[in-house]
Amino acid sequence: MVEVIPVQTKAELERFIRVPMRLMADDPKYVAPLMFERREALSPKTNPFFQHADYQFFLARRDGQDVGRISAQIDHLAKFDPEVPTGLFGMIAAEDDAEVFAALFAAAEGWLRARDRKKVLGPFNLSISEEVGLLIDGFDSPPMIMMPHDPRWTARRVEEQGYVKAKDVYAYINEDGFRFSDHVERRLARGLPEGVTIRHAEMKHLDREVKILADIVNDAWSDNWGGLSLTEAETKHLGESLGLILIPEWVWFYEIDGEPAAFIILLPDLNDAIRDLKGKILPFGWAKMLWRLKTQKIHRGRVPLMGLKKKFTRDRRGMLAPFVLVDAIRSRAVPRGMQEAEYSWILEDNMAMRHILEGLNARIYKTYRVYGKDL
């Protein structure tokens, strides 16, 4: 028999975090997350997501062993179908067993039905601004910072529970030192248009920089599927979270006539620095990670956020912004050893961004699927 229990104690949360570590221990591409980071991400005391969400974590047990986990949550700021109250599932990880998956989804769906949800989407770990989708293609390479990695069997087991594709999201990759198409290179060689300036972030004014970034995100993404938006608390938390690993020369702002119009962030792939730590930061893991980030060549990075204010999307200067910004991070990252940069995630129907990335010679190398089901 499979027993599913709601997570209620610190000890149960610790077990919840560790489930995928056991399931994927033999997967050479899996990178165990840092335990302290997961504890903070899943705690209402430290993650401001919980200020606008209801949630419940569940653990599945059989014969005294944890065999799976799932979360159910309602994000009151998410913008899906306004006519259909929608709940989310996430954090799905379980043994390759239909009975375990059935028990987990029964618990999550029951919790959402009790709160009058008519539809469920997922996985979201935990919101649309965090880890989105289930890996369905691209198992042959390790995940980059803040990206999920799932066992190959998970998608099939989720579909057995009646879930169907709602939307695919892609991870694109630039390889071989950011070589762009000839057309883009020629345009960049002509220099910046009149009225345009670019600058990298100033760490001594990090609060100001993060506020500018959040204002652009909330404008640029407001009409997107799911409606990503950052609250004031989430903006503050973002700055605190990025402070240790942010490289100022890898964060650029694009200004049009003196107004911040666009930005880009390239993060060093923390997973490369923690791969051998197995989730542990003590006694010396923290020092190892920081030393590696500060002194070693950084071969991989991820662009988790890039945005352009809507008022500039039809301005020829605004249309040039993504290319100029990627070129700016290229000029600073390649000398540090950067060979690969991931852009993720990209909605399958965001054709404007997909065309931009193709002009940058980026290609799709991982696909994640968001599933949906009527309740």
C-alpha positions as CSV (number, residue, x, y, z in Angstrom):
1,M,0.0,0.0,0.0
2,V,1.1,3.5,-0.8
3,E,0.4,6.1,2.0
4,V,0.4,9.8,1.2
5,I,0.9,12.3,4.0
6,P,0.8,16.1,4.1
7,V,4.2,17.6,5.0
8,Q,3.8,19.3,8.4
9,T,7.1,19.2,10.2
10,K,10.7,20.2,9.5
11,A,11.7,16.6,9.5
12,E,9.1,15.8,6.8
13,L,10.2,18.8,4.7
14,E,13.8,17.5,4.9
15,R,12.5,14.1,3.6
16,F,10.5,15.9,0.9
17,I,13.6,17.7,-0.3
18,R,15.7,14.5,-0.4
19,V,13.3,12.4,-2.5
20,P,14.8,13.3,-6.0
21,M,18.3,12.9,-4.6
22,R,17.7,9.2,-4.0
23,L,15.7,8.7,-7.2
24,M,18.4,10.2,-9.5
25,A,21.5,9.2,-7.6
26,D,22.6,7.0,-10.5
27,D,21.9,9.6,-13.2
28,P,25.3,11.1,-14.3
29,K,23.6,14.3,-15.5
30,Y,21.7,15.0,-12.2
31,V,23.1,17.7,-9.9
32,A,21.9,17.6,-6.3
33,P,20.7,21.1,-5.2
34,L,22.2,22.7,-2.1
35,M,20.1,21.7,0.9
36,F,20.2,25.1,2.5
37,E,18.9,26.7,-0.7
38,R,16.0,24.2,-1.0
39,R,15.1,24.7,2.6
40,E,14.8,28.5,2.1
41,A,13.0,28.1,-1.3
42,L,10.3,25.9,0.3
43,S,9.9,27.9,3.5
44,P,7.2,30.6,4.0
45,K,9.7,32.4,6.3
46,T,12.2,33.0,3.5
47,N,10.4,32.8,0.2
48,P,8.0,35.7,-0.5
49,F,6.1,33.6,-3.0
50,F,4.1,32.2,-0.1
51,Q,2.8,35.7,0.7
52,H,0.4,35.4,-2.3
53,A,-0.1,31.6,-2.5
54,D,-1.7,28.7,-0.7
55,Y,0.1,25.4,-0.8
56,Q,0.5,21.9,0.5
57,F,3.4,19.5,0.1
58,F,2.8,15.7,0.1
59,L,5.0,12.7,0.7
60,A,4.3,9.2,-0.6
61,R,5.6,6.3,1.5
62,R,5.6,2.5,1.1
63,D,7.2,-0.1,3.4
64,G,8.7,2.6,5.5
65,Q,10.5,4.4,2.6
66,D,9.7,7.7,0.9
67,V,8.9,6.8,-2.7
68,G,7.5,10.1,-4.1
69,R,6.5,13.7,-3.5
70,I,4.3,16.4,-5.0
71,S,3.1,19.9,-4.2
72,A,-0.3,21.6,-4.8
73,Q,-0.5,25.3,-4.8
74,I,-2.7,28.3,-5.7
75,D,-0.8,31.3,-6.9
76,H,-3.2,34.3,-6.5
77,L,-1.1,36.5,-8.8
78,A,-0.8,34.0,-11.7
79,K,-2.7,34.9,-14.8
80,F,-4.1,31.9,-16.7
81,D,-7.7,31.6,-17.9
82,P,-9.7,34.1,-15.8
83,E,-12.9,32.1,-16.4
84,V,-11.5,28.9,-15.0
85,P,-10.1,28.9,-11.4
86,T,-6.7,27.2,-11.8
87,G,-4.5,25.4,-9.3
88,L,-0.9,24.2,-9.8
89,F,1.0,21.1,-9.1
90,G,4.8,20.9,-8.8
91,M,7.9,19.3,-7.2
92,I,6.8,16.0,-8.8
93,A,9.4,13.2,-8.2
94,A,8.5,9.5,-7.7
95,E,9.6,6.0,-8.4
96,D,8.7,4.5,-11.7
97,D,5.4,3.1,-10.4
98,A,1.9,3.9,-11.6
99,E,0.5,3.3,-8.1
100,V,2.7,5.9,-6.5
101,F,1.9,8.5,-9.2
102,A,-1.8,7.8,-8.8
103,A,-1.7,8.3,-5.1
104,L,0.3,11.5,-5.3
105,F,-2.0,13.1,-7.9
106,A,-5.1,12.0,-6.0
107,A,-3.8,13.9,-3.0
108,A,-2.9,17.0,-4.9
109,E,-6.0,17.1,-7.0
110,G,-8.2,16.5,-3.9
111,W,-6.6,19.4,-2.1
112,L,-7.2,21.7,-5.1
113,R,-10.8,20.5,-5.6
114,A,-11.5,21.3,-2.0
115,R,-10.5,24.9,-2.8
116,D,-12.8,25.2,-5.8
117,R,-10.2,24.8,-8.5
118,K,-11.6,23.6,-11.8
119,K,-8.3,23.0,-13.6
120,V,-4.7,22.1,-12.7
121,L,-1.5,23.0,-14.5
122,G,2.1,21.9,-13.8
123,P,4.7,21.3,-12.9
124,F,5.6,24.7,-11.4
125,N,8.4,24.6,-8.8
126,L,6.7,26.6,-7.3
127,S,5.7,29.5,-9.6
128,I,6.0,30.7,-13.1
129,S,9.0,32.8,-12.1
130,E,10.9,29.7,-10.8
131,E,11.3,26.2,-12.4
132,V,8.7,25.6,-15.1
133,G,7.8,22.4,-16.9
134,L,8.8,18.7,-16.9
135,L,11.9,17.7,-18.9
136,I,10.7,15.7,-22.0
137,D,13.8,16.1,-24.3
138,G,17.4,16.9,-23.5
139,F,18.3,14.3,-20.9
140,D,21.8,13.9,-22.3
141,S,23.2,17.1,-20.7
142,P,23.1,18.4,-17.1
143,P,20.7,21.1,-16.1
144,M,22.0,24.7,-15.6
145,I,21.4,26.8,-12.6
146,M,17.7,26.9,-11.5
147,M,16.5,24.5,-14.1
148,P,14.8,21.1,-13.4
149,H,16.1,17.7,-14.4
150,D,13.7,14.8,-14.3
151,P,13.8,11.0,-14.8
152,R,12.8,9.8,-18.3
153,W,9.8,7.9,-16.9
154,T,8.1,10.9,-15.2
155,A,6.3,12.3,-18.3
156,R,4.8,8.9,-19.2
157,R,3.5,8.4,-15.6
158,V,2.1,11.9,-15.5
159,E,0.2,11.3,-18.7
160,E,-1.2,8.1,-17.3
161,Q,-3.0,10.3,-14.8
162,G,-5.0,12.0,-17.5
163,Y,-2.7,15.0,-18.1
164,V,-2.2,16.4,-21.6
165,K,0.1,19.1,-23.0
166,A,-0.9,22.6,-22.1
167,K,2.3,24.3,-23.4
168,D,5.9,23.5,-24.2
169,V,8.8,25.7,-23.1
170,Y,12.3,25.6,-24.6
171,A,15.8,26.1,-23.4
172,Y,18.0,27.5,-26.2
173,I,21.8,27.3,-26.2
174,N,24.6,29.4,-27.7
175,E,27.7,27.3,-28.3
176,D,31.3,27.9,-29.5
177,G,31.8,31.2,-27.9
178,F,28.6,33.0,-28.9
179,R,29.0,33.1,-32.7
180,F,26.1,35.1,-34.1
181,S,24.7,35.1,-37.7
182,D,26.6,37.2,-40.2
183,H,23.6,39.6,-40.5
184,V,23.6,40.2,-36.8
185,E,27.3,40.7,-36.6
186,R,27.2,43.3,-39.5
187,R,24.4,45.2,-37.7
188,L,26.2,45.3,-34.4
189,A,29.4,46.5,-36.2
190,R,27.5,49.7,-37.1
191,G,27.4,50.7,-33.4
192,L,24.6,52.0,-31.2
193,P,21.7,54.0,-32.6
194,E,21.4,57.7,-31.6
195,G,19.9,58.1,-28.1
196,V,20.9,54.6,-26.9
197,T,23.4,53.9,-24.1
198,I,24.3,50.7,-22.4
199,R,25.8,50.1,-19.0
200,H,26.5,47.1,-16.7
201,A,25.2,46.8,-13.2
202,E,26.8,48.6,-10.2
203,M,27.0,46.4,-7.2
204,K,27.2,49.3,-4.8
205,H,23.7,50.3,-6.0
206,L,22.3,46.7,-6.2
207,D,19.0,47.6,-4.6
208,R,18.4,50.3,-7.3
209,E,19.5,48.0,-10.1
210,V,17.2,45.2,-9.0
211,K,14.3,47.7,-8.7
212,I,14.9,48.9,-12.3
213,L,15.1,45.2,-13.5
214,A,11.8,44.4,-11.7
215,D,10.0,47.3,-13.2
216,I,11.1,46.2,-16.7
217,V,10.1,42.6,-16.0
218,N,6.6,43.5,-14.7
219,D,6.0,45.7,-17.8
220,A,7.5,43.3,-20.4
221,W,6.0,40.1,-19.1
222,S,2.6,41.4,-17.9
223,D,0.6,40.0,-21.0
224,N,2.5,36.7,-21.2
225,W,1.0,33.4,-20.4
226,G,0.9,33.1,-16.6
227,G,1.7,36.8,-16.2
228,L,5.1,36.8,-14.5
229,S,5.3,39.7,-12.0
230,L,7.6,40.4,-9.1
231,T,6.2,41.9,-5.9
232,E,8.2,44.3,-3.8
233,A,9.1,41.5,-1.4
234,E,10.1,39.3,-4.3
235,T,12.2,42.0,-5.8
236,K,14.1,42.5,-2.5
237,H,14.5,38.7,-2.2
238,L,15.8,38.5,-5.8
239,G,18.5,41.0,-5.0
240,E,19.6,39.2,-1.8
241,S,19.6,35.8,-3.6
242,L,21.7,37.0,-6.6
243,G,24.1,39.1,-4.5
244,L,26.7,36.3,-3.9
245,I,26.9,34.9,-7.5
246,L,26.1,38.0,-9.6
247,I,28.9,39.2,-11.8
248,P,28.3,42.9,-12.5
249,E,29.7,42.8,-16.0
250,W,27.2,40.1,-16.9
251,V,24.2,42.3,-16.1
252,W,23.5,45.0,-18.6
253,F,20.9,47.7,-19.0
254,Y,19.8,49.3,-22.3
255,E,18.6,52.9,-22.1
256,I,16.7,54.8,-24.8
257,D,16.8,58.6,-24.4
258,G,17.9,58.2,-20.8
259,E,15.1,55.8,-19.9
260,P,15.8,52.2,-18.8
261,A,14.2,50.2,-21.6
262,A,15.7,46.7,-21.5
263,F,18.1,44.5,-19.5
264,I,19.8,41.1,-19.6
265,I,21.3,38.9,-16.8
266,L,23.8,36.1,-17.4
267,L,24.4,33.9,-14.4
268,P,27.4,31.6,-14.0
269,D,26.2,28.0,-14.0
270,L,26.3,27.3,-10.3
271,N,25.7,23.6,-11.0
272,D,29.2,23.3,-12.4
273,A,30.6,24.6,-9.1
274,I,28.5,22.4,-6.8
275,R,28.4,19.1,-8.8
276,D,30.6,17.2,-6.4
277,L,29.2,18.7,-3.2
278,K,26.1,16.4,-3.2
279,G,23.9,19.1,-1.7
280,K,26.1,19.8,1.3
281,I,27.6,23.2,1.9
282,L,29.3,22.4,5.2
283,P,32.0,22.1,6.4
284,F,33.9,23.4,3.3
285,G,31.4,23.4,0.5
286,W,30.5,27.1,0.7
287,A,34.2,28.1,0.4
288,K,34.7,25.6,-2.5
289,M,31.8,27.0,-4.4
290,L,32.8,30.7,-4.0
291,W,36.4,30.0,-4.8
292,R,35.5,28.2,-8.0
293,L,33.2,31.0,-9.1
294,K,35.7,33.7,-8.4
295,T,38.9,32.0,-9.7
296,Q,38.2,29.3,-12.2
297,K,37.1,29.6,-15.8
298,I,33.4,29.6,-16.1
299,H,32.4,27.6,-19.2
300,R,28.6,27.6,-18.9
301,G,26.1,30.2,-18.0
302,R,22.3,30.9,-18.2
303,V,20.3,33.9,-19.1
304,P,17.2,33.5,-16.8
305,L,15.8,36.9,-17.5
306,M,15.8,39.4,-20.4
307,G,13.1,42.0,-21.0
308,L,12.1,45.0,-23.1
309,K,9.4,47.5,-22.1
310,K,6.3,47.1,-24.3
311,K,6.5,50.8,-25.4
312,F,9.7,50.1,-27.2
313,T,8.8,46.9,-28.9
314,R,8.0,48.7,-32.2
315,D,10.8,51.2,-31.9
316,R,13.7,50.2,-34.2
317,R,16.1,51.0,-31.3
318,G,14.1,48.8,-29.0
319,M,14.1,46.0,-31.6
320,L,17.9,46.1,-31.6
321,A,18.1,45.8,-27.8
322,P,18.3,42.0,-27.4
323,F,21.2,41.7,-29.9
324,V,23.1,44.6,-28.3
325,L,22.6,43.2,-24.8
326,V,23.7,39.6,-25.7
327,D,26.8,41.1,-27.5
328,A,27.6,43.0,-24.3
329,I,27.6,39.9,-22.1
330,R,29.5,38.1,-24.8
331,S,32.3,40.7,-24.7
332,R,32.7,40.2,-20.9
333,A,31.9,36.5,-20.5
334,V,34.0,34.9,-23.3
335,P,37.3,36.2,-21.9
336,R,36.3,34.5,-18.6
337,G,36.1,31.2,-20.5
338,M,32.4,31.1,-21.4
339,Q,31.7,28.6,-24.1
340,E,28.0,27.9,-23.7
341,A,25.1,30.2,-22.7
342,E,21.5,28.9,-22.2
343,Y,18.4,31.1,-22.7
344,S,15.5,29.7,-20.7
345,W,12.8,29.4,-20.6
346,I,11.1,30.4,-23.9
347,L,7.4,29.8,-24.6
348,E,6.8,27.7,-27.7
349,D,4.5,30.4,-29.1
350,N,6.9,33.4,-28.3
351,M,7.9,33.6,-32.0
352,A,9.5,37.0,-31.6
353,M,12.0,35.8,-29.0
354,R,12.6,32.6,-30.9
355,H,13.5,34.5,-34.1
356,I,15.9,36.6,-32.1
357,L,17.6,33.6,-30.6
358,E,17.9,32.0,-34.0
359,G,19.6,35.1,-35.3
360,L,22.0,34.7,-32.4
361,N,22.8,31.2,-33.7
362,A,21.1,29.6,-30.6
363,R,19.3,26.3,-30.9
364,I,16.8,24.4,-28.9
365,Y,18.5,21.7,-26.8
366,K,16.0,21.0,-24.0
367,T,12.2,20.9,-24.0
368,Y,10.0,21.1,-20.9
369,R,6.3,20.5,-20.9
370,V,3.6,22.1,-18.8
371,Y,0.6,19.7,-18.5
372,G,-3.0,20.4,-17.8
373,K,-6.1,18.6,-16.6
374,D,-9.7,19.5,-15.9
375,L,-10.8,18.7,-12.4
